[in-house]
Amino acid sequence: YWRICKPRNWLFPRATDAAQPFDVSSAQRGYYRARDRAGITKTGGIHTLRHAFATHLLEAGVDLATLAKLLGHGHLSTTQRYLHLARPGSIPHD
């Protein structure tokens, strides 16, 4: 996407005005449409993807500081909330 579209201001610009970001409601509609087309019946919104992303990275051994940066958190305490989502024993310890 990045190489082909070469967005200047936003990674995902609004289709009707490239100077504006893709709005949240459009992203949510796209998420629900894709979920329904895929036949996924489990409940959960678009924010569930963020939690899944964080959980899978923690389980893969990504350190908390790196995860905080990827999630855009200013404080590690915010990122620590995701620790309870990971499966017990799945997070490697030094």
TORFIDREN-533536 format. One record per residue: x, y, z of N, C-alpha, C, CB in turn; chain. Coordinates in Angstrom, 2 decimals. Glycine has a CB too. Example, Ala and Ser with C-alpha at 12.3 -4.5 7.8 and 13.67 -1.06 7.14 Angstrom:
BEGIN
> 13.19, -5.69, 7.80, 12.30, -4.50, 7.80, 13.20, -3.30, 7.80, 11.31, -4.47, 9.05, A
> 12.85, -2.25, 7.08, 13.67, -1.06, 7.14, 12.90, 0.03, 7.87, 14.08, -0.60, 5.72, A
END
This chain:
BEGIN
> 0.82, -1.19, 0.00, 0.00, 0.00, 0.00, 0.87, 1.25, 0.00, -0.94, 0.00, 1.20, A
> 1.85, 1.29, 0.91, 2.70, 2.47, 1.04, 3.46, 2.74, -0.25, 3.69, 2.28, 2.20, A
> 4.03, 1.70, -0.86, 4.81, 1.88, -2.09, 3.94, 2.30, -3.26, 5.54, 0.60, -2.43, A
> 2.74, 1.78, -3.34, 1.87, 2.07, -4.49, 1.17, 3.43, -4.33, 0.82, 0.96, -4.65, A
> 0.57, 3.67, -3.19, -0.23, 4.90, -2.99, 0.59, 6.12, -2.59, -1.28, 4.65, -1.94, A
> 1.74, 5.86, -1.97, 2.61, 6.94, -1.49, 1.85, 8.07, -0.78, 3.39, 7.50, -2.66, A
> 1.13, 7.74, 0.28, 0.39, 8.79, 0.99, 1.33, 9.84, 1.56, -0.47, 8.17, 2.11, A
> 0.94, 11.10, 1.46, 1.81, 12.20, 1.89, 1.57, 12.61, 3.35, 1.62, 13.40, 1.00, A
> 0.32, 12.72, 3.74, 0.02, 13.21, 5.08, -0.36, 12.11, 6.07, -1.09, 14.20, 5.01, A
> -1.11, 11.14, 5.60, -1.64, 10.10, 6.48, -1.38, 8.73, 5.87, -3.15, 10.30, 6.72, A
> -1.13, 7.74, 6.70, -0.96, 6.38, 6.21, -2.22, 5.92, 5.51, -0.59, 5.42, 7.36, A
> -3.38, 6.23, 6.10, -4.67, 5.90, 5.51, -5.49, 7.18, 5.39, -5.43, 4.82, 6.36, A
> -5.34, 7.89, 4.26, -6.10, 9.13, 4.09, -7.57, 8.87, 3.77, -5.48, 9.97, 2.99, A
> -8.39, 9.85, 4.03, -9.82, 9.78, 3.71, -9.97, 9.77, 2.19, -10.60, 10.97, 4.35, A
> -10.83, 8.92, 1.67, -11.02, 8.80, 0.22, -11.51, 10.10, -0.40, -12.00, 7.68, -0.09, A
> -12.32, 10.85, 0.32, -12.90, 12.07, -0.23, -12.03, 13.30, -0.02, -14.24, 12.31, 0.38, A
> -11.03, 13.20, 0.86, -10.15, 14.33, 1.15, -8.84, 13.79, 1.71, -10.81, 15.34, 2.15, A
> -7.84, 13.64, 0.84, -6.57, 13.02, 1.23, -5.82, 13.81, 2.29, -5.69, 12.87, 0.02, A
> -6.21, 15.06, 2.53, -5.56, 15.85, 3.57, -6.06, 15.48, 4.96, -5.79, 17.34, 3.31, A
> -7.12, 14.67, 5.01, -7.71, 14.24, 6.28, -7.47, 12.75, 6.51, -9.22, 14.56, 6.30, A
> -7.35, 12.32, 7.77, -7.17, 10.89, 8.03, -8.46, 10.10, 7.80, -6.68, 10.67, 9.47, A
> -8.29, 8.83, 7.52, -9.41, 7.89, 7.41, -10.13, 7.93, 8.75, -8.92, 6.41, 7.06, A
> -11.42, 8.15, 8.76, -12.11, 8.33, 10.04, -12.45, 7.00, 10.71, -13.37, 9.14, 9.84, A
> -12.62, 7.07, 12.01, -12.83, 5.88, 12.85, -14.07, 5.11, 12.43, -12.96, 6.29, 14.31, A
> -15.16, 5.80, 12.15, -16.39, 5.08, 11.79, -16.23, 4.30, 10.49, -17.56, 6.07, 11.67, A
> -15.48, 4.83, 9.54, -15.22, 4.10, 8.29, -14.38, 2.86, 8.56, -14.52, 5.01, 7.26, A
> -13.39, 3.00, 9.43, -12.55, 1.85, 9.79, -13.39, 0.78, 10.47, -11.39, 2.29, 10.71, A
> -14.27, 1.19, 11.37, -15.12, 0.22, 12.07, -16.06, -0.49, 11.11, -15.92, 0.91, 13.17, A
> -16.66, 0.26, 10.20, -17.55, -0.37, 9.21, -16.79, -1.38, 8.36, -18.20, 0.70, 8.31, A
> -15.59, -1.01, 7.93, -14.77, -1.93, 7.15, -14.41, -3.19, 7.93, -13.51, -1.24, 6.69, A
> -14.10, -3.01, 9.20, -13.76, -4.15, 10.06, -14.94, -5.10, 10.17, -13.34, -3.66, 11.45, A
> -16.12, -4.57, 10.49, -17.30, -5.42, 10.65, -17.69, -6.10, 9.33, -18.49, -4.60, 11.17, A
> -17.55, -5.40, 8.23, -17.85, -5.98, 6.93, -16.90, -7.15, 6.63, -17.75, -4.91, 5.81, A
> -15.61, -6.94, 6.87, -14.62, -8.00, 6.64, -14.86, -9.18, 7.58, -13.19, -7.46, 6.82, A
> -15.16, -8.89, 8.84, -15.43, -9.95, 9.82, -16.63, -10.79, 9.39, -15.68, -9.36, 11.21, A
> -17.69, -10.12, 8.95, -18.89, -10.84, 8.52, -18.63, -11.67, 7.27, -20.03, -9.85, 8.26, A
> -17.90, -11.11, 6.31, -17.58, -11.84, 5.08, -16.73, -13.07, 5.36, -16.84, -10.93, 4.09, A
> -15.88, -12.96, 6.37, -15.01, -14.09, 6.73, -15.75, -15.15, 7.54, -13.80, -13.59, 7.53, A
> -16.98, -14.84, 7.93, -17.76, -15.80, 8.70, -17.36, -15.89, 10.16, -17.65, -17.14, 8.09, A
> -16.67, -14.88, 10.66, -16.25, -14.87, 12.06, -17.45, -14.48, 12.91, -15.05, -13.88, 12.29, A
> -17.79, -15.34, 13.85, -18.97, -15.09, 14.68, -18.61, -14.61, 16.09, -19.81, -16.35, 14.78, A
> -17.34, -14.70, 16.44, -16.91, -14.25, 17.76, -17.11, -12.73, 17.86, -15.42, -14.63, 18.01, A
> -17.65, -12.29, 18.98, -17.88, -10.86, 19.16, -16.58, -10.14, 19.45, -18.89, -10.61, 20.28, A
> -16.58, -8.88, 19.15, -15.41, -8.05, 19.40, -15.30, -6.99, 18.33, -14.13, -8.89, 19.45, A
> -14.87, -5.81, 18.74, -14.75, -4.71, 17.80, -13.34, -4.57, 17.26, -15.16, -3.43, 18.46, A
> -13.14, -3.49, 16.56, -11.85, -3.24, 15.92, -10.73, -3.12, 16.95, -11.93, -1.96, 15.08, A
> -11.05, -2.66, 18.15, -10.03, -2.54, 19.20, -9.51, -3.92, 19.63, -10.59, -1.78, 20.41, A
> -10.29, -4.95, 19.38, -9.87, -6.32, 19.68, -8.60, -6.66, 18.91, -10.99, -7.32, 19.33, A
> -8.46, -6.11, 17.70, -7.25, -6.36, 16.91, -6.02, -5.79, 17.60, -7.40, -5.75, 15.51, A
> -6.17, -4.64, 18.22, -5.06, -4.02, 18.95, -4.64, -4.90, 20.12, -5.45, -2.61, 19.45, A
> -5.62, -5.41, 20.85, -5.33, -6.30, 21.97, -4.67, -7.59, 21.49, -6.62, -6.63, 22.75, A
> -5.16, -8.14, 20.38, -4.57, -9.36, 19.83, -3.12, -9.11, 19.40, -5.39, -9.88, 18.63, A
> -2.87, -7.98, 18.75, -1.53, -7.59, 18.33, -0.59, -7.55, 19.53, -1.56, -6.22, 17.62, A
> -1.02, -6.86, 20.58, -0.19, -6.73, 21.78, 0.05, -8.08, 22.45, -0.85, -5.77, 22.77, A
> -0.99, -8.86, 22.56, -0.89, -10.17, 23.22, 0.05, -11.09, 22.46, -2.26, -10.81, 23.34, A
> -0.09, -11.16, 21.15, 0.77, -12.05, 20.35, 2.23, -11.61, 20.42, 0.30, -12.07, 18.89, A
> 2.48, -10.32, 20.43, 3.86, -9.85, 20.54, 4.45, -10.19, 21.90, 3.94, -8.35, 20.29, A
> 3.66, -10.01, 22.96, 4.14, -10.38, 24.30, 4.45, -11.87, 24.36, 3.10, -10.02, 25.36, A
> 3.57, -12.69, 23.81, 3.77, -14.14, 23.83, 4.97, -14.55, 22.98, 2.52, -14.85, 23.34, A
> 5.33, -13.73, 22.00, 6.48, -14.02, 21.15, 7.78, -13.51, 21.77, 6.29, -13.39, 19.77, A
> 7.68, -12.85, 22.92, 8.88, -12.42, 23.62, 9.29, -10.98, 23.40, 9.99, -13.28, 23.23, A
> 8.45, -10.18, 22.75, 8.78, -8.77, 22.55, 8.75, -8.08, 23.92, 7.77, -8.08, 21.56, A
> 9.78, -7.28, 24.19, 9.85, -6.64, 25.50, 8.82, -5.52, 25.62, 11.26, -6.08, 25.75, A
> 8.49, -5.20, 26.85, 7.43, -4.25, 27.15, 7.71, -2.86, 26.59, 7.22, -4.17, 28.66, A
> 8.97, -2.42, 26.64, 9.32, -1.09, 26.13, 9.08, -0.99, 24.62, 10.79, -0.76, 26.45, A
> 9.45, -2.04, 23.90, 9.22, -2.06, 22.45, 7.74, -2.07, 22.15, 9.90, -3.28, 21.80, A
> 6.99, -2.89, 22.87, 5.55, -2.96, 22.67, 4.90, -1.60, 22.96, 4.93, -4.06, 23.56, A
> 5.34, -0.94, 24.01, 4.80, 0.38, 24.35, 5.02, 1.36, 23.20, 5.46, 0.92, 25.64, A
> 6.19, 1.30, 22.61, 6.49, 2.20, 21.48, 5.60, 1.87, 20.28, 7.97, 2.09, 21.09, A
> 5.43, 0.60, 19.98, 4.59, 0.19, 18.86, 3.14, 0.59, 19.05, 4.69, -1.32, 18.66, A
> 2.67, 0.56, 20.29, 1.29, 0.91, 20.59, 1.09, 2.41, 20.79, 0.83, 0.17, 21.83, A
> 2.19, 3.15, 20.83, 2.09, 4.59, 21.02, 1.83, 5.02, 22.45, 1.01, 5.13, 20.16, A
> 2.20, 4.16, 23.40, 2.00, 4.48, 24.81, 3.14, 5.34, 25.33, 1.87, 3.18, 25.64, A
> 2.81, 6.33, 26.13, 3.82, 7.18, 26.72, 4.38, 6.64, 28.02, 3.26, 8.54, 26.95, A
> 3.67, 5.69, 28.61, 4.08, 5.13, 29.90, 3.97, 3.61, 29.87, 3.22, 5.71, 31.06, A
> 4.97, 2.94, 30.44, 4.94, 1.47, 30.50, 3.75, 0.96, 31.29, 6.23, 0.94, 31.12, A
> 3.29, 1.73, 32.26, 2.14, 1.29, 33.06, 0.90, 1.08, 32.19, 1.84, 2.30, 34.18, A
> 0.78, 1.86, 31.14, -0.35, 1.68, 30.21, -0.22, 0.35, 29.48, -0.41, 2.85, 29.19, A
> 0.99, 0.03, 29.05, 1.24, -1.20, 28.31, 1.11, -2.42, 29.21, 2.63, -1.16, 27.67, A
> 1.43, -2.27, 30.49, 1.36, -3.40, 31.41, -0.05, -3.98, 31.52, 1.84, -2.99, 32.77, A
> -1.05, -3.21, 31.14, -2.42, -3.73, 31.16, -2.58, -4.94, 30.25, -3.41, -2.64, 30.73, A
> -1.76, -5.01, 29.21, -1.86, -6.11, 28.26, -1.26, -7.41, 28.80, -1.17, -5.73, 26.98, A
> -0.49, -7.32, 29.88, 0.14, -8.52, 30.43, -0.88, -9.56, 30.86, 1.02, -8.15, 31.60, A
> -2.02, -9.13, 31.37, -3.03, -10.09, 31.84, -3.69, -10.82, 30.68, -4.08, -9.39, 32.68, A
> -3.57, -10.30, 29.46, -4.19, -10.93, 28.30, -3.40, -12.12, 27.78, -4.38, -9.92, 27.20, A
> -2.10, -12.10, 28.01, -1.24, -13.18, 27.52, -1.48, -14.45, 28.33, 0.25, -12.77, 27.58, A
> -1.32, -15.58, 27.65, -1.51, -16.87, 28.33, -0.45, -17.06, 29.41, -1.45, -18.03, 27.32, A
> -0.85, -17.56, 30.57, 0.12, -17.80, 31.65, 1.25, -18.70, 31.16, -0.58, -18.43, 32.87, A
> 2.48, -18.31, 31.48, 3.63, -19.11, 31.09, 4.09, -18.88, 29.66, 3.33, -20.54, 31.27, A
> 3.38, -18.05, 28.90, 3.75, -17.86, 27.50, 4.75, -16.74, 27.30, 2.51, -17.58, 26.67, A
> 4.91, -15.88, 28.31, 5.84, -14.77, 28.18, 7.20, -15.21, 28.69, 5.34, -13.52, 28.95, A
> 8.22, -15.18, 27.81, 9.56, -15.60, 28.22, 10.13, -14.67, 29.30, 10.50, -15.63, 27.01, A
> 10.84, -15.24, 30.24, 11.50, -14.47, 31.29, 12.99, -14.67, 31.17, 10.99, -14.87, 32.70, A
> 13.76, -13.63, 31.50, 15.23, -13.73, 31.46, 15.75, -14.47, 32.67, 15.88, -12.35, 31.38, A
END
